Amino acid sequence: MKKNKKLLIGLIIAVVVVIGGILIYKGVNNARLDSFYNDLKTLGDKVSYYYDEYGGIPVKEEYTGSENFKAQKNESDSNTYYIIDTNSLEDLNLKNEVTGEGEDVYIINDISHTIYYAKGISVEGKMYYTLPK
């Protein structure tokens, strides 16, 4: 009887640990995606303000890198994208570090003003480049 109780308690503990691990994993991934979306929203707000203030978008140069993000591209996008000059945006505080080099850049479409993270982030095997439509 005591062996059965110990075995049952051991099984319950194992199940709780596994379920806890799954919940923590999901929570971390959800927090990562939420942080990414918040950065894109913040960047979008700053770009909109810049556009209203200066009549243009704050860009460095045309983006000619990989176009993996186009799988999520906005229907009203043209085929021209620019690297956003984040240094020209006042009080920009993003949670995720972006180097501004290679694929590790934020880009914007010249027509729709949709903002993408060219490198994308992977969450549970799915790639994300921009805000959901």
Long-range contacts (C-beta under 8 A, 24 or more apart in sequence): 29-123, 29-124, 32-121, 32-123, 33-121, 33-123, 33-128, 35-95, 35-96, 36-96, 36-117, 36-121, 36-128, 37-131, 37-132, 38-95, 39-94, 39-95, 39-96, 40-115, 40-117, 40-130, 40-131, 41-131, 42-92, 42-93, 42-94, 43-84, 43-86, 43-89, 43-92, 43-94, 43-106, 43-115, 44-113, 44-115, 44-131, 46-89, 46-90, 46-91, 46-92, 47-84, 47-89, 47-108, 47-113, 47-115, 48-113, 50-88, 50-89, 51-113, 57-82, 57-84, 57-108, 57-110, 57-113, 58-84, 58-85, 58-86, 58-88, 58-89, 59-83, 59-84, 59-85, 59-108, 60-84, 60-85, 63-105, 63-107, 63-118, 65-102, 65-103, 65-105, 65-118, 66-103, 66-118, 68-118, 68-120, 68-127, 68-129, 69-107, 69-116, 69-117, 69-118, 69-120, 69-129, 69-130, 71-127, 71-129, 72-116, 72-128, 72-129, 72-130, 72-133, 73-109, 73-114, 74-109, 74-112, 74-114, 74-130, 74-133, 76-111, 76-112, 77-109, 77-111, 77-112, 77-114, 78-109, 78-110, 78-111, 78-112, 80-109, 80-110, 80-111, 81-107, 81-108, 81-109, 81-110, 81-116, 82-107, 82-108, 82-110, 83-107, 84-108, 84-115
